[in-house]
Amino acid sequence: MNYRHSYHAGNHADVLKHAVLLRMLQLMQRKEAPLCYLDSHAGTALYDLAGEQAGRTGEFRDGIARLWSRTDLPELLAGYRAAVQRHNPDGQLRFYPGSPQLVADQLREQDRMILSELHPEDAAELRGHFAGDPQVAVHQRDGYQLGKAFLPVPEKRALWLLDPPFEQGDDLQRALQAMQAGIQRMRQTVIALWYPIKNQRELRAFYQQVAAAGLPKVLCVELAVRPVDTTLGLNGSGLMLVNPPWPLWEELEPALPWLAGELAQSGTGDWRLEWLAGGP
Ligand SMILES: C[S@@+](CC[C@H](N)C(=O)[O-])C[C@H]1O[C@@H](n2cnc3c(N)ncnc32)[C@H](O)[C@@H]1O
């Protein structure tokens, strides 16, 4: 396990993932009924952008930093930036909250969350960070098994972020199997799978597999910051959203073109919003 999210925190992929995750949570919380958040590849809670690891790549400068002082953010992105600002009360961008922290900040007293993180150091840090919080459970276990272990949840409402590091060649397949197993156990589970846009051929096959996987509703959301046919590295990223709450897709319509324009690193940037299964 070589991947450490501290090198990448706050980059363009985090912006897309966290803005959408946060908004899905808020939309689900319009109902008073309790919900359970599952984070199968949790990373740690808070990242120091002035630290050595974030400084070495500087990826956040082409991510959250580009949004930091803007006065014209679409609503969905304004909510996300406010969630990051909460950890930087003096207005200087220094700390970046990871997915567990972003969600913990929004939990109501009736909600809870289950985190899994396999890296021993990150898992220990997470445990220490949330120690004594009765709403948070931290497990050092394989995140792909989280659905099998905890679904269905007694709350009958769950939001599950699947955010693998894609270090191994089979992450897309393992993620798809995990989503299918989760939906079989609790059909109304809301799932967000994050994936990198690097290999177009592999992705085209994946879209077809997702469409044929028997998942109820799947919305594909993508943001490219470079032409997708180059081999430079992370050209963009996507989210497969199973059972996304209304009206997320309507809110993404203005937010995605704005993001593509502002986060583009070469060319104009690009985006995609398409139902692969079911529909609104
Ligand atoms: C992309 S990072 C997570 C970022 C985090 N979800 C966020 O949005 O702030 C992926 C994490 O998964 C962890 N990991 C790798 N393989 C795992 C596995 N099989 N189960 C659980 N965690 C794993 C890595 O140590 C890493 O911290």
Ligand as a Chemical Component Dictionary entry (heavy atoms), coordinates in Angstrom:
data_LIG
# 
_chem_comp.id                   LIG 
_chem_comp.type                 NON-POLYMER 
_chem_comp.pdbx_formal_charge   0 
_chem_comp.three_letter_code    LIG 
# 
loop_
_chem_comp_atom.comp_id 
_chem_comp_atom.atom_id 
_chem_comp_atom.alt_atom_id 
_chem_comp_atom.type_symbol 
_chem_comp_atom.charge 
_chem_comp_atom.model_Cartn_x 
_chem_comp_atom.model_Cartn_y 
_chem_comp_atom.model_Cartn_z 
_chem_comp_atom.pdbx_ordinal 
LIG C1  C1  C 0  -8.278  8.137  -2.206 1  
LIG S1  S1  S 1  -7.794  7.798  -0.564 2  
LIG C2  C2  C 0  -9.185  8.192  0.394  3  
LIG C3  C3  C 0  -9.552  9.643  0.454  4  
LIG C4  C4  C 0  -10.778 9.964  1.280  5  
LIG N1  N1  N 0  -11.884 9.071  0.979  6  
LIG C5  C5  C 0  -11.211 11.373 1.054  7  
LIG O1  O1  O 0  -12.040 11.615 0.144  8  
LIG O2  O2  O -1 -10.775 12.279 1.784  9  
LIG C6  C6  C 0  -7.836  6.038  -0.512 10 
LIG C7  C7  C 0  -7.507  5.435  0.842  11 
LIG O3  O3  O 0  -7.810  4.037  0.805  12 
LIG C8  C8  C 0  -6.887  3.345  1.629  13 
LIG N2  N2  N 0  -6.963  1.927  1.209  14 
LIG C9  C9  C 0  -6.286  1.292  0.230  15 
LIG N3  N3  N 0  -6.764  0.040  0.055  16 
LIG C10 C10 C 0  -7.789  -0.104 0.942  17 
LIG C11 C11 C 0  -8.713  -1.158 1.216  18 
LIG N4  N4  N 0  -8.691  -2.321 0.539  19 
LIG N5  N5  N 0  -9.639  -0.961 2.176  20 
LIG C12 C12 C 0  -9.684  0.203  2.880  21 
LIG N6  N6  N 0  -8.839  1.241  2.651  22 
LIG C13 C13 C 0  -7.905  1.090  1.692  23 
LIG C14 C14 C 0  -5.594  4.067  1.392  24 
LIG O4  O4  O 0  -4.710  3.876  2.479  25 
LIG C15 C15 C 0  -6.058  5.528  1.271  26 
LIG O5  O5  O 0  -5.987  6.185  2.510  27 
# 
loop_
_chem_comp_bond.comp_id 
_chem_comp_bond.atom_id_1 
_chem_comp_bond.atom_id_2 
_chem_comp_bond.value_order 
_chem_comp_bond.pdbx_ordinal 
LIG C1  S1  SING 1  
LIG S1  C2  SING 2  
LIG S1  C6  SING 3  
LIG C2  C3  SING 4  
LIG C3  C4  SING 5  
LIG C4  N1  SING 6  
LIG C4  C5  SING 7  
LIG C5  O1  DOUB 8  
LIG C5  O2  SING 9  
LIG C6  C7  SING 10 
LIG C7  O3  SING 11 
LIG C7  C15 SING 12 
LIG O3  C8  SING 13 
LIG C8  N2  SING 14 
LIG C8  C14 SING 15 
LIG N2  C9  SING 16 
LIG N2  C13 SING 17 
LIG C9  N3  DOUB 18 
LIG N3  C10 SING 19 
LIG C10 C11 SING 20 
LIG C10 C13 DOUB 21 
LIG C11 N4  SING 22 
LIG C11 N5  DOUB 23 
LIG N5  C12 SING 24 
LIG C12 N6  DOUB 25 
LIG N6  C13 SING 26 
LIG C14 O4  SING 27 
LIG C14 C15 SING 28 
LIG C15 O5  SING 29 
# 
